[in-house]
Amino acid sequence: MNFSLFSKKPDPLVKSAEDLIKAANVLGITSYTRLAIELPIVNKVNTEQWDWVFTVASVFIATTRLHSLKLEGPREDKILEIISQNLASWKPDGLAGFDDCKMFFDRTYDALAERNEYKADNQFLASDALGSWMAWNLLGHASESEDERKLVRIAGAFVVHSFFDWWETT
């Protein structure tokens, strides 16, 4: 009798994929009050929009980091399918938001990377590119004021820091 079927452990990345949307949404919900203390401009943002933006941005960062694991095709495909299904189930516009975030991020990252300040120190390059998408979708326009630029930096860094290592397992 072959007992290898009984000893096969579940893939921890599949479990992480199943939990991703819930965890991202929790970050969105809990971060509103915390960041509103630091940035009063946050109080002007609709909380439902805030949750949506933070969830989509968090899923985007985690998914981007998944690619860096260099998994074999079928395993990565399975994980991405779980994320896609859960994102579509979470909100009807979840997948469209993800695609928008990806396109905006790629374009903004490349543009910011050409600036001298990011050439000298690119520590916030990814988080500022992500934060720019977040601020645009939270405010309805590109960041203009000092407070709006602070929102870009703080929101982007908050999400990147929270989901950069999402796939690390113990």
FENMOGI-V539633 format. One record per residue. N is the residue number from 1. SS is DSSP state (2 for helix, 1 for strand, 0 for the rest). OMEGA is omega as a letter, one per 40 degrees, with the letter a starting at -180 (999 if undefined). Layout:
# FENMOGI-V539633
N,SS,OMEGA / N,SS,OMEGA
This chain:
# FENMOGI-V539633
1,0,a / 2,0,a / 3,0,a / 4,2,i / 5,2,a / 6,2,a / 7,2,a / 8,0,a / 9,0,i / 10,0,i / 11,0,a / 12,2,i / 13,2,i / 14,2,i / 15,2,i / 16,2,i / 17,2,i / 18,2,a / 19,2,a / 20,2,a / 21,2,i / 22,2,a / 23,2,i / 24,2,i / 25,2,i / 26,2,i / 27,2,i / 28,2,a / 29,2,a / 30,2,a / 31,2,a / 32,2,a / 33,2,a / 34,2,a / 35,2,i / 36,2,i / 37,2,a / 38,2,a / 39,0,a / 40,2,i / 41,2,i / 42,2,a / 43,2,i / 44,2,a / 45,0,i / 46,0,a / 47,2,i / 48,2,i / 49,2,i / 50,2,a / 51,2,a / 52,2,a / 53,2,a / 54,2,i / 55,2,a / 56,2,a / 57,2,i / 58,2,i / 59,2,i / 60,2,a / 61,2,i / 62,2,a / 63,2,i / 64,2,i / 65,2,i / 66,2,a / 67,2,a / 68,0,i / 69,0,i / 70,0,i / 71,0,i / 72,0,a / 73,2,a / 74,2,a / 75,2,i / 76,2,i / 77,2,i / 78,2,a / 79,2,i / 80,2,i / 81,2,i / 82,2,a / 83,2,a / 84,2,i / 85,2,a / 86,2,i / 87,2,i / 88,2,i / 89,2,a / 90,2,i / 91,0,i / 92,0,a / 93,0,a / 94,2,i / 95,2,i / 96,2,i / 97,2,i / 98,2,i / 99,2,i / 100,2,i / 101,2,a / 102,2,a / 103,2,i / 104,2,a / 105,2,a / 106,2,a / 107,2,a / 108,2,i / 109,2,a / 110,2,a / 111,2,i / 112,2,a / 113,2,i / 114,0,a / 115,0,a / 116,2,a / 117,2,i / 118,2,i / 119,2,a / 120,2,a / 121,0,a / 122,0,a / 123,0,a / 124,0,a / 125,2,a / 126,2,a / 127,2,i / 128,2,i / 129,2,i / 130,2,i / 131,2,i / 132,2,i / 133,2,a / 134,2,a / 135,2,i / 136,2,a / 137,2,i / 138,2,a / 139,2,a / 140,0,i / 141,0,i / 142,0,i / 143,0,a / 144,0,a / 145,0,i / 146,2,i / 147,2,i / 148,2,i / 149,2,i / 150,2,i / 151,2,i / 152,2,a / 153,2,a / 154,2,a / 155,2,i / 156,2,a / 157,2,i / 158,2,a / 159,2,a / 160,2,i / 161,2,a / 162,2,a / 163,2,a / 164,0,a / 165,0,a / 166,0,a / 167,0,i / 168,0,i / 169,0,a / 170,0,999
